[in-house]
Amino acid sequence: MKAEAWLFAGTALFFGATTAVYWWFSREPAGTAALCVSFVMASLVAAYLWRQYRRGGARPEDRGGAEIREAGGRRGFFPARSHFPALAAAGTALIGLGVVQGLWLCLIGFGVLLPGVLGFAFQNLGHED
């Protein structure tokens, strides 16, 4: 994951520099906020990839002289199908509609979102990777 981490770190640096230059010359808040969010998102992905690289070590894809057979075997853990992401999405949609329609729908949305997020986060808690 080292190459991917460098790619997203470079993207984050690009967005950081672009944000500073854009803010300096335009003083326009909407574009500056959009570029700043792009910088933060690229930084988060780069930080995650660096963490995964340090945690798992170098993969065969990270070495120039690696053989194809070295990449065989177990590649990672993929969780089983789950209804929790759909439940979390429905809760988020209800909250968004509740902002427009009224507080009652927003409260229902939080009631649907909470079990969706908790189930999504803790469904594989007992799994040792």
C-alpha positions in Angstrom: 0.0 0.0 0.0 3.0 2.2 -0.1 2.5 3.4 -3.6 -1.2 4.2 -3.0 -0.3 6.1 0.2 2.3 8.2 -1.7 -0.3 8.9 -4.4 -2.9 10.1 -1.9 -0.3 12.1 0.1 0.7 13.9 -3.1 -3.0 14.5 -3.9 -3.5 16.0 -0.4 -0.4 18.2 -0.8 -1.8 19.4 -4.1 -5.2 20.3 -2.6 -3.5 21.9 0.3 -1.4 24.2 -1.9 -4.3 24.9 -4.2 -6.5 25.8 -1.3 -3.9 28.3 0.0 -3.3 29.9 -3.4 -7.1 30.0 -4.2 -7.9 31.6 -0.8 -5.1 34.2 -1.2 -6.2 35.4 -4.6 -9.9 35.0 -4.5 -11.0 35.3 -0.8 -14.1 33.4 -1.9 -15.4 31.1 0.9 -17.3 28.5 -1.1 -14.5 27.4 -3.3 -12.0 27.6 -0.5 -14.2 25.3 1.6 -14.6 22.8 -1.2 -10.8 22.7 -1.8 -10.3 22.4 2.0 -12.7 19.5 2.2 -10.9 17.8 -0.7 -7.6 18.3 1.1 -9.0 16.7 4.3 -10.5 13.7 2.4 -7.3 13.0 0.5 -5.4 13.3 3.8 -7.7 10.8 5.5 -7.2 8.3 2.8 -3.5 8.8 2.8 -3.3 8.4 6.6 -5.4 5.2 6.4 -3.1 3.7 3.7 0.0 4.6 5.6 -1.4 2.9 8.7 -2.3 -0.2 6.7 1.2 -0.3 5.2 2.9 -0.1 8.6 0.5 -2.6 10.0 0.7 -5.2 7.3 4.2 -4.6 5.9 5.3 -4.6 2.3 3.1 -6.5 -0.1 4.5 -8.2 -3.2 3.1 -5.3 -5.2 5.4 -2.9 -3.4 8.5 -4.7 -4.5 9.9 -4.5 -8.0 11.3 -8.1 -8.2 8.3 -9.9 -6.7 6.9 -13.1 -8.2 3.3 -13.5 -9.1 2.9 -16.6 -6.9 3.9 -14.5 -3.8 0.5 -12.7 -4.0 -1.4 -16.0 -3.6 -3.3 -17.1 -0.5 -5.5 -15.2 1.9 -5.7 -11.5 1.0 -7.8 -10.1 3.8 -11.1 -10.3 5.7 -14.3 -9.4 3.9 -17.4 -9.3 6.1 -20.5 -11.2 5.3 -23.6 -9.5 3.8 -25.3 -7.0 6.2 -28.4 -4.9 6.3 -26.8 -2.3 8.6 -25.4 -0.1 5.8 -28.9 0.2 4.2 -30.4 0.9 7.7 -27.8 3.7 8.3 -28.5 5.1 4.8 -32.3 5.1 5.5 -31.7 6.9 8.8 -29.5 9.5 7.2 -32.1 10.1 4.5 -34.8 10.5 7.1 -32.7 13.0 9.0 -32.2 15.0 5.8 -35.9 15.0 5.1 -36.6 15.9 8.7 -34.5 19.0 8.4 -37.0 20.1 5.6 -40.3 18.6 6.9 -40.0 18.9 10.7 -38.4 17.8 13.9 -40.6 14.7 14.3 -39.2 13.1 11.1 -35.7 14.1 12.1 -36.1 12.3 15.5 -37.4 9.2 13.7 -34.3 9.4 11.5 -32.0 9.4 14.5 -33.9 6.5 15.9 -33.3 4.5 12.6 -29.7 5.8 12.2 -28.4 4.8 15.6 -28.9 1.0 15.4 -27.7 1.1 11.8 -24.4 2.8 12.7 -23.9 0.7 15.9 -24.6 -2.5 14.1 -22.4 -1.5 11.2 -19.5 -0.7 13.5 -19.8 -3.7 15.8 -21.0 -6.5 13.6 -17.5 -8.1 13.3 -16.2 -7.1 16.7 -15.4 -10.7 17.7 -13.4 -11.4 14.5 -9.7 -11.6 14.9 -7.9 -10.5 11.7 
